[in-house]
């Protein structure tokens, strides 16, 4: 259960990243579609043949000196006027590809927008991914806050527990220990310093104390391979 908040945080982060990338790709497609429709309207307004002849006349001399094919990107006010997204205006161009084929001139038109990745990201809808990222951070913060708010273990935690003098002395040792962990030798040396082997006595004391804690508190005593004992909150209560 302790790993669940971390798993939720990782899942939300991955979902936010996937959503962000999806929005980015959608923005790219929207830009491409906007350019295509603006080019179609520009060609329809100016006329395909007019644009073709203008291109041939403008680039014929250049093409002769540079080679048989040339592609040039040109800013066009008509194209920019037909764009649905005005933010693409200064970055949108018509590309003219003029080539000489079989003694004649062939012209093809296309569009492009010199958009940076930051520009495309700014045009994408990142609201859902932002909310997912916020939820991920909140879930992580709340999980740590819940752990920090766990109250310290004091003797007041066992005010409803009926303890014998020996049990109380042992509980005070557990509370005083920073890790709430006591070795078998620590306990025996403190409670039965004159007894050579107090293992059986310790086992009986721990057994009775565990039964009492189980009835009246949210704590338990866990054995660490028989070498030490640890006072812990029960998982259902933490």
NORFENSUL-V843203 format. One line per field, one symbol per residue. burial: 1 if it has 9 or more other C-alpha atoms within 8 Angstrom, else 0. A space follows every 10 residues. Layout:
# NORFENSUL-V843203
burial: ???
This chain:
# NORFENSUL-V843203
burial: 0000110111 0110111011 0011011100 0101111110 1110001000 1100110010 0010000011 0000000011 0110000110 0111111111 0000101001 1110000001 1001110111 0110111011 0010000000 0000100100 1010001101 1111101001 1111001100 0000000100 0100110011 0111011111 1010000111 11110000
